[in-house]
Amino acid sequence: MATKGNARRLLILDDEAAVGEIIAMIAGGMGFDVRTATTSAEFFRQESSWHPTHIALDLVMPTVDGMEVLAEMARRGTTAAIIIVSGAGSRALRAAEQTSVAQGLNVLGAVPKPFRASKLRELLSSERPVRQDPPSPTVPAVEDLQDAIDRQALTVVFQPRIRCTDNHLVGVEVLARWNYPGRGAIGPSAFIPIAEDAGLIVQLTTQVIDMGLEWLARRRPEQHLQMSVNFSTASLTDRGFPEVVENLARTRGIEPHRLILEVSDRAVMADPMVSLNVLARLRDKGFGLSIDDFGSGNASLEQLARMPFSDMKIDSAFVHDASRAGVARKVVRAIVALGHSQDMTVTAEGVEDHEALRFLKDIGCDFAQGYLIGRPMSAERISAWMDARAFAEG
């Protein structure tokens, strides 16, 4: 068994002591420090105090609902790498894995009972990034966020998007970052809800769009790159938002069709009538509109048909499983067909392996983005990445 200070720490939640002991023996042989829990209360006490890097969780237990435990971990912002172990059946395991990934959890995979030791070792050896140190409990303050916006201290990173048929670079997605004192660079999930609650989201979104457009304006015109950026429910209910975006693009000299605005179907359905007004005016001005994370929200096909979207992004949870799960492949194939039937292009996000990219190409998906293509990069790094890519392609 590893020493107390080991960087790899596995916490097991399983009501069957024998199963927990087997997992502990396998992990211990790999150098993990291991602890076990048989109740959710004990599990969360250990999770809070010990900060495991890995978690093995039984999905179905007589006195513990594994799905509730996963949901609570998502609410707590757990960053440990999670392995789901259960005899619930392959379909239930895939559903649990997809739901957990959609909630933002770092799921390495699922192992059906009875499991093979080799499969468990494979997942425990996964090189998917896992935070080794406990997360900071610091919650960003509204005043600090307001100050960062006022000082234009927010930054952006860019993730590349390619055309599936020939891997040609077609654009980037712009993502906000905030170098928050005491925590370093944090992503939008940590501060966007605060901005929305404090009425700062339109101002923040405007800055992010402008920073992205400034970078885009410096690229060579013949590249014809597009840029996509997320906007929120608050922006959808701001009737002046289309004119704000139009002025930003005009100031930077960017044609409207090169800017794609992404919004989730949840945001659209918060106030469908107002949303339709704002979306229609953005589309009339020539901007692209993408429905983000399709498959994870509430929009019906009838509602989708009424909205003037030009692109659909497939939820990464489905894409993540498409390289190995038959059900996920059927869902992705159906979403691509649906998007094309509505005269939309379709983008798959969360592409992490070549098999998934080949599958997307085979079914006619238009665009792809994800860690396989490129991680989010600073303006300087993605410019260098693009130049190196162009040189390699001749």
Rosetta blueprint (number, residue, H / E / L):
1 M L
2 A L
3 T L
4 K L
5 G L
6 N L
7 A L
8 R L
9 R E
10 L E
11 L E
12 I E
13 L E
14 D L
15 D L
16 E L
17 A H
18 A H
19 V H
20 G H
21 E H
22 I H
23 I H
24 A H
25 M H
26 I H
27 A H
28 G H
29 G H
30 M L
31 G L
32 F L
33 D E
34 V E
35 R E
36 T E
37 A E
38 T L
39 T L
40 S H
41 A H
42 E H
43 F H
44 F H
45 R H
46 Q H
47 E H
48 S H
49 S H
50 W H
51 H L
52 P L
53 T L
54 H E
55 I E
56 A E
57 L E
58 D E
59 L L
60 V E
61 M L
62 P L
63 T L
64 V L
65 D E
66 G H
67 M H
68 E H
69 V H
70 L H
71 A H
72 E H
73 M H
74 A H
75 R H
76 R H
77 G L
78 T L
79 T L
80 A L
81 A E
82 I E
83 I E
84 I E
85 V E
86 S E
87 G L
88 A L
89 G L
90 S H
91 R H
92 A H
93 L H
94 R H
95 A H
96 A H
97 E H
98 Q H
99 T H
100 S H
101 V H
102 A H
103 Q L
104 G L
105 L L
106 N E
107 V E
108 L E
109 G E
110 A E
111 V E
112 P E
113 K L
114 P L
115 F L
116 R L
117 A H
118 S H
119 K H
120 L H
121 R H
122 E H
123 L H
124 L H
125 S L
126 S L
127 E L
128 R L
129 P L
130 V L
131 R L
132 Q L
133 D L
134 P L
135 P L
136 S L
137 P L
138 T L
139 V L
140 P L
141 A L
142 V H
143 E H
144 D H
145 L H
146 Q H
147 D H
148 A H
149 I H
150 D H
151 R L
152 Q L
153 A L
154 L L
155 T E
156 V E
157 V E
158 F E
159 Q E
160 P E
161 R E
162 I E
163 R E
164 C L
165 T L
166 D L
167 N L
168 H L
169 L E
170 V E
171 G E
172 V E
173 E E
174 V E
175 L E
176 A E
177 R E
178 W E
179 N E
180 Y E
181 P L
182 G L
183 R L
184 G E
185 A E
186 I E
187 G L
188 P H
189 S H
190 A H
191 F H
192 I H
193 P H
194 I H
195 A H
196 E H
197 D H
198 A L
199 G L
200 L L
201 I H
202 V H
203 Q H
204 L H
205 T H
206 T H
207 Q H
208 V H
209 I H
210 D H
211 M H
212 G H
213 L H
214 E H
215 W H
216 L H
217 A H
218 R H
219 R L
220 R L
221 P H
222 E H
223 Q H
224 H L
225 L L
226 Q E
227 M E
228 S E
229 V E
230 N E
231 F L
232 S L
233 T H
234 A H
235 S H
236 L H
237 T L
238 D L
239 R L
240 G L
241 F H
242 P H
243 E H
244 V H
245 V H
246 E H
247 N H
248 L H
249 A H
250 R H
251 T H
252 R H
253 G L
254 I L
255 E L
256 P H
257 H H
258 R H
259 L E
260 I E
261 L E
262 E E
263 V E
264 S E
265 D H
266 R H
267 A H
268 V H
269 M H
270 A H
271 D L
272 P H
273 M H
274 V H
275 S H
276 L H
277 N H
278 V H
279 L H
280 A H
281 R H
282 L H
283 R H
284 D H
285 K L
286 G L
287 F L
288 G E
289 L E
290 S E
291 I E
292 D E
293 D E
294 F E
295 G L
296 S L
297 G L
298 N L
299 A L
300 S L
301 L H
302 E H
303 Q H
304 L H
305 A H
306 R H
307 M L
308 P L
309 F L
310 S L
311 D E
312 M E
313 K E
314 I E
315 D L
316 S H
317 A H
318 F H
319 V H
320 H H
321 D H
322 A H
323 S L
324 R L
325 A L
326 G H
327 V H
328 A H
329 R H
330 K H
331 V H
332 V H
333 R H
334 A H
335 I H
336 V H
337 A H
338 L H
339 G H
340 H H
341 S H
342 Q L
343 D L
344 M L
345 T E
346 V E
347 T E
348 A E
349 E E
350 G L
351 V L
352 E L
353 D L
354 H H
355 E H
356 A H
357 L H
358 R H
359 F H
360 L H
361 K H
362 D H
363 I L
364 G L
365 C L
366 D L
367 F E
368 A E
369 Q E
370 G L
371 Y L
372 L L
373 I L
374 G L
375 R L
376 P L
377 M E
378 S L
379 A H
380 E H
381 R H
382 I H
383 S H
384 A H
385 W H
386 M H
387 D H
388 A H
389 R H
390 A H
391 F H
392 A H
393 E H
394 G L
